[in-house]
Amino acid sequence: MQPTQPSLDDPGVWGLLPLSYAFNPSNLRWTLGAADICFKNDLFSSFFNYGQVLPTHRLKHSPHGGPFQPAMTQAIRLLSEYQPFTSPVYTTMGEDVVPSPSIHARNRHAWVHVFPEGLVHQHPKSDLRYFKWGVARLILESEPAPDVLPMFIDGTQRLMPEDRAFPRFAPRIGKQIRVAFGEVLDYEATFGDLRRRWQGLVKRSGGIKGVIGELGSEELKYGKEAEQIRIEVARRMRDEILKVRKKMGGFSEPDPRLGDANTWAADDFKEKKYRSKVDGSHINQD
C-alpha cells in the first residue's frame, strides 16, 4: 500500500520487478482504477481488464462510488482464500458488465495494490492526507487476514508536478525517484484488536450475506462502531507508511492533523484540480 500518484507510480514501481514476473499473471498485482478514466470506452476497458485493474467509481464523479461498491467486494475476495462461486461477471453501476476475477482459484491470496489517499496529493514536503476507508475494508474483511506491506515512493511529484506548464503530457527529465519498502506488518500487533472488534460487530449484527466482501446490514456499513473501527485501521495504516517515509530520509516530521478527515473540511472546492487550503498541496481528483 502506498501514497502519491497512481498514473506514474503503479507502472513505474513494478518496473523494479524481474522481467520473469510479467509472464505469470498470478505474480502480478491487482489494483483499483478510476472507472471514469480507465473504463470510459471499450478499448480502455479491455486494456485495463487485462491489466488486472478493477473499475472503481469515485464519489466526486459518480453516485456509484464509496467504500461499499462492487470493486471493493472483488478486491476483498481476491485477497481471500475461500471464494464461493457466484457469477462470472458483475456490474458496477447496473449498465456495464465486468469479468469477475475472484471466481478463479488461481486468484486466491492475490496481490492487491492500493493508493489509500484515493487521489493525487502533491504536498510540498511529501506529507500524507487521511486514508480512505476502502483500505480498512481490505484489512478487516479479507479471510484469512492478509499480509500487509507498506511502501512509499518519492519523486514522481517532481517528474509530473500538478502545476506544470506546457507540455503537460510530457514527464520532466532528470528527476530522482526513490522507492522504499517496509517489512510485512505483524498483523496481530498492528490490527489484531480491531479485527476482533470487527468480527464481534459482525456477529452481533447478524453476519454477512454469505459472500466475502458483501456486508449484510446497514449497521456494518454505516453504524457508528463500524465507522470508528475503519477510521482507526486507516490511521494505523497511515502511521506505518509514515514510518517507511521516515526511514527513506530527507523529510520533515509529519503533521498529525493531516491524518484526520475533519481537517480537510476546509477544502470545499467543486473543481477536480485545486490548491488545498489546508496544506498548500496540489490536489487532482481527475
N, C-alpha and C positions, 0 to 999 in steps of 0.2 A: 504494500500500500504506500502510495507516495502522493505528494502535493504537486502543484505547479501546472504546466501547460501540456495537456494531453496530445495536441496536434504534433508536437515535436518529441515529447518525452517518450510516448509509447513506442513509436517505431525506432527512435534513436537508442534508447536504453537496451532494447533487445538485440541491437547490433553487437553488443558485448558478448552474446552467447556464441558458442561454437556453431559453425555452419551446419553441422550434422543435425542440430535440433530442428532445423527447418524442414527436414524430410520425415519427421514423425509428429503428426498433429497432436498426439497425446502429450508431447513435451511443450507445446505452445500454450500461451496464455489465452484465456477468455477475458474480455473487458466490456465495459458499458460504454456505448457510443450514442451521441445525441441523434435521436430519430429524425429531427428536422434538418440535419446536415448529412448524416451518413446514409439515411434511408429515404431520401426525398424523391428518388426515381428508381426504376427497375434496375438500371445499370449499377448505381451505387449500392442498392440493396443486395444484389448478387455479390458484388465485390466484398462488402463488409460481412455478409453472412459467411462467405468462405474464409474471411479473415478472422473468424471467431469473435465477432462483435455482437453484443446484444442490443437491440434497439430500445433506447431509454428516452422517455419523454421528460421534459423539464417544465416545471410549473410556470416558469417565466414565459414559456412559449405554447403550452398545451394544458388543457384541463385533465389530460390523462396522466400527468406527472405525479411525482410524490414517491415516498418510500414503499408503497404497497402495490406498485404496478407489476405487470407480468414479468418484466425483465428481472426484477428482484427475486421473484419466485424461481426463475430459471437459474439465476446466479447461486442462490442458496442450494438448489438441488445439484448443481454442478459440483459444489464443494462437498456434497454429502456422499455417503456410501450407498444408502438404500434409495433407489429411485423408482417408485412404483410406476408402471406403465400407465400413461394417460393417453394423450393424443399426439401423433407425430408432428402436429402443427399447433400453433396458438395464435391469438390475436392480441395486439397491444392497444387497440382503440376501436375494435368492432368492425373495421373495414379492411385491415391488412391481414395477410397470412404469413406467418413466420415459422420456419422449421424449429422443432423442439430439440435442442441438443442434449438436454438432460435425460432423454429416454434411452440413450445408448450407453451400454455398460462400459464402453471404453472411456467415457467421460466422467466416471466416478472419481471422486477425490481430485477433481480438476483444479487447475491453477486459474484463479480469477484475480485479475489485476485492476485495482480501482484507484481513482483520484478523489480522496474524501472531501476536498473542498468543493468539488462539483462545478467549478468554473475556472477561468484563467484569472489568477490573482497575482499580480506582479508588484510585490511590496518592495520599497527602496532598500530594505535590509533583509529581504527574504524571510520575513516573519509569516506566520500561518493564520488563516481565519479559523473559525469553528468548523468542525467536520459535520457533514450531513448524516442523518440518521440511517441511511442505507448501509453504511459501513457497520453500524451497530447490529442491524439485522443479520448481516453475513456472519458476524462473530458469534451472535447469540443463538441463531436458529439452525445453523448447519449441524448435521448429525453424522459422525461424532464431531466434537469441537474441532475446528480447522487449525492448521498451522498458520501462524500469522507472522509475516516477515516485513518489518518496516524498512523503508528506503527513502532517500532524499536525493534530489537532483538539483544542481545549481548551474546556471549559465545559459539555459535556453531563453530566459527572460532578456538576456542581452543579445542572443542570436536573433530573436524576433521580438523586440520590445513593442508593447502595445501602442506607444506614441511614435513609432517610426514613420518617416515620410515616404514618399515615392522612391523606389518601387516597393510597395508594401508586401508584395508576394515573395520578394527575394530575401533569404536569410542574410544576415550581416556576417561577413567572414572575419576570421582572426580572433574569434571569441573562445575563451576557455570554458569547457563544460566538465563538471565534476559529478560523479555518481557515488553515493555511499550506501552500503547495505548494512543493516543491523543484523543481529542474531535472531533466529526464530524465537519468538517470545515464549516464556514459560506461561502457558495459558492459565493454569490453575492460580499462579501467583498474581497474574495481571487481571484476569477476568472471572476467575472461578466463583467468587462470591456473587457477582452479578448474574452469572449463568444460573446459579442455584435460585436466586430471586426470580429470574425469568421463568424457570421451569416450575417454580411454585405458583406463580401467577397463572401460567398456562393451565396447570392442574385445577386451580380454583375456578377458573373461568370456563371450564368445560373442554379444554384441549383445542387442537387444531382441526381442520377439515378432514384430515386423513392423508393429505398430500403435503409433503415437506415444503415449506415456504408459503403455504396458504393459511392465513390466520382465520380462526373460526368465530371471532366475536369482535364487537366494537371496542370492548374493554382492552383487548390485546393490541388493537390499533391505536386507539385514541385515549385510553384511560390514563389517569394521572401517574400511576405507578409505572406503567409501561413507558411513558414518556421520560420519567425520571431515570429509569434504567438505561434507556437508549442515550440520553444526554451524558450519563456518566461513562458509558462504554466509549462514546465518541471522544470525550475529554481525555480519557486514559490513552486512547489510540493516538491522539494528537501529541500527548506528552511523550509517547515512545518515539514518534518520528522526530520530535524536537531533540531528543537525546542523540539520535543519529546525526542530525544537523549540527549539534554541538561538537561531536567527535570529528566531523568534517573540518571544523575550524574556520575562523575568519568572520564570524557573525557576532553581533551584539546580543545581549540577553533578550529573550523573547518577552513580549508584552502579554501578561496573563489575561488582560481584558479582552484580547482579540479572540480568545477561545470561547467566549460567551456569545451565543447568538443574539442576545439582547443588545450587546454593544453595537451591532450593525443596524439597529433600527433607524439610525440617522441616515443611512443610505437608502433614501426613499425614491431613488431615481426610477423613471419608467424606461429610460434608454437601455439598450443592450450593452453599450460600452460607455464607461464613465470613469471619472476620477473620484475615488472614495473620499467622503467627508471624514471618515473615521481615522484612516491611517495614511491617506495620501497615495494609496496604491492605484494602479490601473486595473480596472475590472472589465472583463469581456465575458458576457453571458451568451454570446453567439455560439 
